[in-house]
Amino acid sequence: MLNLLTYSFLLFADAAPVAPADGGGNNSPFPMMMLLLGGVIFFFFVMSMPQKREKKRWNDMVEALKKNDRVLMSCGIIGKVHSVQKEKNEIVIKVDDDSNTKMTFNLGALSRILAEPTKEGGSKK
């Protein structure tokens, strides 16, 4: 086994490129820096574009909120919108119609707007 490794090393030892003796190779760091900069820019766009898209979707959803919309909060509570105070960054939802129970949340806790159920048990949307 050792002989095989020794012979394979000797076979490929001559295949390595030899640098010029006078040191006249291309030692410029510019191509490597451009490659690195291109990679950083690429990953910046790959990471930031989905976040921008999601933020735009969420802002559009908040703008479309109106009274009596059914909403799901991030904690799992489902209720109907009673009021939205964008300047205070708050949403008040009614969680029980019988006892008129209302809860106040930060707008950041809004998960999504739910479709109103129809009489057949499905949803409108």
Sequence and secondary structure as in RCSB ss.txt:
>XXXX:A:sequence
MLNLLTYSFLLFADAAPVAPADGGGNNSPFPMMMLLLGGVIFFFFVMSMPQKREKKRWNDMVEALKKNDRVLMSC
GIIGKVHSVQKEKNEIVIKVDDDSNTKMTFNLGALSRILAEPTKEGGSKK
>XXXX:A:secstr
 HHHHHHHHHHHHTTS    TT  S   SHHHHHHHHHHHHHHHHHHHHHHHHHHHHHHHHHHT  TT EEEETT
S EEEEEEEETTTTEEEEEEETTTTEEEEEEGGGEEEEE  B TTSSB  
